[in-house]
Amino acid sequence: MRQADVAMCVLVSPITIRYAVDYNSYPLFQSHIPVTYLFLPLDGPITLHQGTVGHRSSADRSRTGRPMSFFEGGNELAEGARLLADDIVGFLSEIGTTNRKVAVEYVNPSLTQALLQRGLEVIDAVDIVEGARVIKSEDEMACMRWACAVAEHGIARMQEAMAPGVTEAQLWGILNYTNLANHGGWHEGRMLASGPRINPWLQEATQRVIEPGDLIGFDTDMVGPFGYFCDVSRTFYYGKGRPTPRQRELYRYAYDELQTNIKLIRPGLSMRALQESAWPVPEEFRAQAYSCLIHGVGMCDEYPQVKPSFRGPVAYDATLEAGMVICVESYIGAVGERDGVKLEEQLLVTADGYELMSNYPFDERLLD
C-alpha cells in the first residue's frame, strides 16, 4: 500500500478479506452477492462492514454495511454507492489523512463514480492484494501442507472406491466429503473425467459409470482447512488388465513434462526464462495443451501464471522468489483421440530450489 501511495483499500473478495482479517462467512455467496467489505487503511483501525454484524474476524471493529449488490440494493444501488462514498470520505477524515487516493477491489461502477464525484483518486486494488500475498509465511506453508495431506487422504479413498458401477460424481463426492469432514471449504470445480470424457480436459464429473480400461483424471482445486489451497492432479488406470501402449505413451509424455518443468524451479528464475526453457510440447498435443505451465497458489489460484510459449508471451516481467507456492501443470491429449492425461504438482520455492508439497504416488502401471 505504501508503494502504491494509497490511504486505504476497500476489499470485497471473500478470499482477500479472509487473508486480511480471517473472516470466513458465506464465502461463495459473497463471491457473487457481496454483502461484506473491509476498510483497510494504511494507518488506522481495520473496519469490517457486514450486512449482519456479529461474524468473527480479526478486524479492529465491525459496522453495518451499505448495499453493494442488486440483491441488497435493487434500484437504490446508486444511492447506496453514494452513501458508501460518504462513509469512505468520513473514514479518511477519521484516520486523519490528507491522502485522497483509494484502492478499490472488484465493485460496481456506481461506487467508483461516487468516489470520483467526491474528489477522490480511485485505483484498482488487485495489484496491491496480489503482490501482498505472493510470499507465504511459515504458518501459511504449514496450512498448505495440511491441505495437501487432507487432499491426498481423499485421493486414496477415491482410488479405493474405484469399482464396477461407480460413477464419476460418486468418486468426486468422496474427495469433497473428505475435505468437508476435515473442516475444509469448497472445490473450485468438479474436475474429474473418465474414459472418452477425459479428452478434451476441463469436463466436470457426471453420472457416467467408470469402465475397465478407462483412464480417470482429476484436479483437486480444493480450498482446504484454514482456507488454503491444495491443487494437484493425477490420472489413474482402472481395470485388471494392462493399459494400452498409447495410454502409457500419453502418461509418459505428461510425466516428462511435469518432471522437466519442476526441475527448472528455483529462486531468481524469470518467468520468461521459465517459458523459454520449458518442456517442448509436441505439435500434436498443442491444441489441447493445458492453459498454463505454472501458476501461483495460496487461498486460491493466484499470481503468477506462465503460459506455454505457443500461447503467447509472458504478461509480466517477474521472477520466482523463495516463499512462493506454485503449481506445475500438464495435460497431454491429441484432438480426436479417446484418451488424455492430466498431472499437476504443488511445490514451495525454497532458497536453494523447491520442496514438493504434494506427494501422492503416480500410477506405476501407466509409467511401466
C-alpha positions in Angstrom: 0.0 0.0 0.0 2.9 2.4 0.7 4.4 1.6 -2.6 1.1 2.4 -4.3 0.8 5.6 -2.1 -2.8 4.8 -1.1 -4.6 5.9 2.1 -6.8 2.8 2.2 -8.1 -0.3 0.4 -11.7 -1.2 0.1 -11.7 -5.0 -0.1 -14.6 -7.1 -1.3 -13.3 -10.5 -2.5 -14.0 -13.2 0.2 -10.5 -14.6 -0.4 -8.9 -11.2 0.2 -11.0 -10.5 3.2 -10.0 -13.8 4.7 -6.4 -13.1 4.0 -6.6 -9.7 5.7 -8.8 -10.5 8.8 -9.6 -14.2 8.8 -13.3 -13.6 8.0 -14.9 -16.7 6.6 -18.7 -16.4 6.4 -20.7 -17.5 3.3 -17.6 -17.0 1.0 -19.3 -18.5 -2.0 -22.3 -16.3 -1.5 -20.1 -13.3 -1.0 -18.3 -14.1 -4.3 -21.3 -13.2 -6.4 -23.6 -11.3 -4.0 -21.2 -9.1 -1.9 -22.7 -8.1 1.5 -19.4 -7.7 3.3 -16.5 -5.3 2.7 -13.4 -4.2 4.5 -11.8 -0.8 5.1 -8.1 -1.5 5.3 -6.2 1.8 6.0 -2.5 2.3 5.8 -2.7 3.7 9.3 -5.9 3.4 11.4 -8.5 0.8 12.6 -9.3 -2.0 10.2 -13.0 -1.9 9.9 -15.3 -4.8 8.7 -18.7 -3.8 7.3 -21.3 -6.6 7.2 -24.9 -6.9 6.3 -25.4 -8.5 9.7 -22.8 -7.7 12.4 -21.6 -10.5 14.5 -19.4 -12.9 12.5 -15.9 -13.4 13.9 -12.9 -11.8 12.4 -9.6 -10.2 13.5 -10.7 -6.8 12.3 -10.4 -4.0 14.9 -14.1 -3.3 14.7 -17.3 -4.1 12.8 -20.0 -1.9 11.5 -23.2 -2.4 9.5 -22.5 -2.2 5.8 -24.2 -0.4 2.8 -25.8 -2.4 0.0 -23.3 -3.3 -2.7 -25.3 -5.7 -4.9 -28.6 -5.6 -6.7 -29.8 -8.4 -4.4 -29.4 -6.0 -1.4 -29.9 -2.6 -3.0 -32.2 -3.1 -6.0 -33.0 0.1 -7.8 -31.5 2.1 -4.9 -28.0 0.7 -5.6 -26.7 4.0 -6.8 -27.9 5.7 -3.7 -26.2 3.1 -1.6 -22.9 3.8 -3.5 -23.3 7.5 -2.7 -23.7 6.7 1.0 -20.7 4.3 0.9 -18.6 7.0 -0.8 -19.6 9.4 2.1 -18.5 6.7 4.6 -15.1 6.4 2.9 -14.6 10.2 2.9 -15.6 10.2 6.6 -13.2 7.4 7.3 -10.3 9.2 5.7 -11.1 12.2 7.9 -11.4 10.0 11.0 -8.0 8.5 10.5 -6.5 11.9 9.9 -5.1 11.5 6.5 -4.9 14.1 3.7 -4.2 11.4 1.1 -7.2 11.2 -1.3 -6.0 8.1 -3.1 -8.2 5.0 -2.5 -7.7 1.4 -3.9 -10.9 -0.4 -4.6 -11.4 -4.2 -5.3 -14.0 -5.6 -7.6 -17.0 -3.4 -7.2 -19.7 -2.0 -9.4 -19.0 1.2 -11.4 -21.5 3.3 -9.3 -19.1 3.3 -6.3 -16.2 4.4 -8.5 -18.3 7.2 -9.9 -19.5 8.3 -6.5 -15.9 8.4 -5.2 -14.7 10.4 -8.2 -17.5 12.9 -7.6 -16.2 13.4 -4.1 -12.7 14.3 -5.4 -11.0 11.0 -4.6 -8.5 9.3 -6.8 -9.5 5.6 -7.4 -7.1 2.9 -8.4 -7.5 -0.9 -8.7 -6.6 -2.8 -5.5 -5.9 -6.0 -7.3 -2.2 -5.3 -7.9 -1.8 -4.5 -4.3 -3.5 -7.5 -2.8 -1.9 -10.0 -5.3 1.5 -8.6 -4.6 1.0 -8.7 -0.9 0.2 -12.4 -0.7 2.7 -13.8 -3.2 5.3 -14.7 -0.5 4.0 -17.2 2.1 4.7 -17.1 5.8 5.7 -20.3 7.7 2.2 -20.5 9.1 0.7 -20.4 5.6 3.1 -23.1 4.4 2.0 -25.3 7.3 -1.6 -24.7 6.3 -0.9 -25.7 2.7 0.9 -28.9 3.8 -2.1 -29.8 5.9 -4.5 -29.1 2.9 -2.4 -31.4 0.7 -2.4 -34.1 3.4 -6.2 -33.9 3.6 -6.5 -34.0 -0.2 -4.2 -37.0 -0.5 -6.3 -38.8 2.1 -9.3 -38.1 -0.1 -7.5 -39.2 -3.2 -6.6 -42.6 -1.6 -10.2 -43.1 -0.6 -11.3 -42.3 -4.2 -8.8 -44.8 -5.5 -10.1 -47.5 -3.1 -13.6 -46.8 -4.2 -13.0 -47.4 -8.0 -15.2 -50.5 -8.6 -17.8 -51.7 -11.0 -20.9 -49.4 -11.1 -19.2 -46.4 -9.5 -19.9 -43.1 -11.3 -17.6 -40.1 -11.7 -19.8 -38.0 -9.4 -19.6 -40.6 -6.7 -15.9 -40.7 -6.9 -15.7 -36.9 -6.8 -18.1 -36.9 -3.8 -15.6 -38.9 -1.8 -12.9 -36.2 -2.2 -15.4 -33.5 -1.4 -16.7 -35.3 1.7 -13.1 -35.9 2.9 -12.4 -32.2 2.6 -15.6 -31.2 4.5 -15.1 -33.8 7.2 -11.7 -32.3 7.9 -13.1 -28.8 8.2 -12.2 -27.8 4.7 -14.0 -25.4 2.4 -15.1 -25.9 -1.2 -13.7 -27.1 -4.6 -13.4 -24.5 -7.4 -14.7 -27.1 -9.8 -15.7 -30.8 -10.1 -12.7 -31.7 -12.3 -13.0 -35.4 -12.7 -13.5 -37.2 -16.0 -13.1 -40.8 -17.2 -12.9 -42.8 -20.4 -13.8 -40.8 -23.5 -14.6 -37.7 -21.3 -11.0 -37.2 -20.3 -10.3 -35.8 -23.8 -10.5 -32.9 -24.1 -9.8 -31.8 -20.5 -11.9 -29.5 -18.3 -15.1 -31.7 -18.3 -16.7 -31.9 -14.9 -17.8 -35.1 -13.2 -21.1 -36.6 -14.4 -23.2 -39.7 -13.8 -21.0 -41.7 -16.2 -20.1 -45.1 -14.8 -16.4 -45.9 -15.0 -15.5 -48.9 -17.1 -12.5 -51.3 -17.2 -9.8 -49.8 -19.4 -10.7 -46.2 -18.6 -8.2 -43.5 -17.6 -9.7 -41.4 -14.7 -8.2 -37.9 -14.3 -9.0 -35.3 -11.7 -7.8 -32.0 -10.4 -8.5 -31.3 -6.7 -8.9 -27.5 -6.9 -9.5 -27.7 -3.2 -10.0 -24.9 -0.6 -8.9 -27.0 2.4 -8.7 -26.5 6.2 -7.8 -22.9 7.3 -8.8 -21.7 3.8 -5.6 -22.7 2.0 -5.5 -24.5 -1.3 -4.4 -27.9 -2.5 -4.2 -28.0 -6.3 -2.9 -31.4 -7.5 -3.9 -33.7 -10.4 -3.5 -37.4 -11.1 -4.6 -39.8 -13.7 -5.2 -43.4 -12.9 -5.9 -46.5 -14.9 -9.0 -48.5 -13.9 -9.1 -52.3 -14.5 -7.2 -55.5 -14.0 -5.7 -55.5 -17.5 -2.7 -53.7 -18.8 -3.0 -50.1 -20.1 -2.7 -49.8 -23.8 0.6 -48.7 -25.4 -1.0 -45.3 -26.3 -2.2 -44.8 -22.7 1.3 -45.4 -21.4 2.8 -43.2 -24.1 0.5 -40.3 -23.2 1.2 -40.7 -19.5 4.9 -40.7 -20.1 4.7 -37.5 -22.1 2.7 -35.8 -19.3 5.0 -37.2 -16.6 8.1 -36.0 -18.5 6.6 -32.5 -19.0 5.8 -32.3 -15.3 9.2 -33.5 -14.1 11.2 -31.4 -16.6 9.4 -28.2 -15.6 9.6 -28.9 -11.9 13.4 -29.3 -12.2 13.6 -25.7 -13.6 12.1 -24.2 -10.4 14.5 -22.1 -8.4 14.5 -18.5 -6.9 15.7 -15.9 -9.4 14.4 -17.7 -12.5 12.4 -15.2 -14.6 9.0 -16.1 -15.9 10.2 -15.5 -19.4 13.2 -17.8 -18.9 11.0 -20.5 -17.5 8.7 -20.3 -20.5 11.7 -20.5 -22.9 13.2 -23.5 -21.1 10.0 -25.5 -20.6 9.5 -29.0 -21.9 8.7 -28.7 -25.6 5.1 -29.9 -26.1 4.9 -32.0 -29.3 2.8 -30.4 -32.0 0.0 -33.0 -31.9 -0.8 -32.0 -28.3 -0.6 -28.2 -28.5 -4.2 -27.5 -29.5 -5.4 -29.1 -26.2 -2.4 -28.4 -24.0 -3.1 -27.0 -20.6 -3.6 -23.3 -20.4 -0.5 -22.7 -18.3 2.8 -24.2 -17.3 2.8 -22.9 -13.8 0.6 -20.7 -11.6 0.8 -19.4 -8.1 -1.4 -20.7 -5.3 -2.4 -19.6 -1.8 -6.0 -19.5 -0.7 -6.9 -19.9 -4.4 -5.1 -19.9 -7.8 -3.0 -16.7 -7.8 -0.3 -14.7 -9.5 2.0 -15.6 -11.2 0.9 -17.5 -14.2 3.1 -18.6 -17.2 1.5 -19.9 -20.4 3.3 -22.1 -22.9 5.3 -20.1 -25.5 2.9 -21.1 -28.3 0.1 -19.4 -26.4 1.8 -16.0 -26.4 4.4 -14.1 -24.3 4.5 -13.8 -20.5 2.3 -11.0 -19.3 4.7 -9.5 -16.8 8.4 -9.2 -16.0 8.9 -11.1 -12.8 11.0 -13.8 -11.2 10.4 -16.7 -8.9 11.2 -16.0 -5.2 11.7 -18.1 -2.2 8.5 -18.4 -0.3 6.2 -18.6 -3.4 4.0 -21.6 -3.7 3.3 -22.7 -7.2 1.7 -25.5 -9.2 3.2 -27.1 -12.2 0.7 -28.4 -14.8 0.5 -30.8 -17.7 -2.3 -32.1 -19.9 -1.5 -34.4 -22.8 -4.3 -35.3 -25.2 -4.5 -35.2 -29.0 -7.5 -33.8 -30.8 -9.9 -36.6 -31.8 -8.4 -39.3 -29.6 -10.2 -41.1 -26.7 -7.5 -40.8 -24.0 -5.7 -37.9 -22.3 -3.6 -37.5 -19.2 -3.7 -34.7 -16.6 -1.0 -34.3 -13.9 -0.1 -31.5 -11.5 2.2 -30.9 -8.5 2.2 -28.2 -5.8 5.5 -27.0 -4.5 7.2 -24.4 -2.4 10.0 -22.3 -3.9 12.9 -22.5 -1.4 16.2 -20.7 -1.1 18.0 -23.4 -3.0 15.3 -24.8 -5.3 12.0 -26.3 -4.3 10.1 -28.6 -1.9 7.2 -30.8 -3.1 4.1 -30.2 -1.1 2.1 -32.9 -2.9 3.4 -36.4 -2.5 0.7 -38.7 -3.8 2.2 -41.5 -5.9 1.8 -41.7 -9.7 0.2 -44.7 -11.4 3.1 -47.3 -11.8 1.1 -49.3 -14.4 1.0 -46.3 -16.6 4.7 -45.5 -16.1 5.7 -49.0 -16.9 
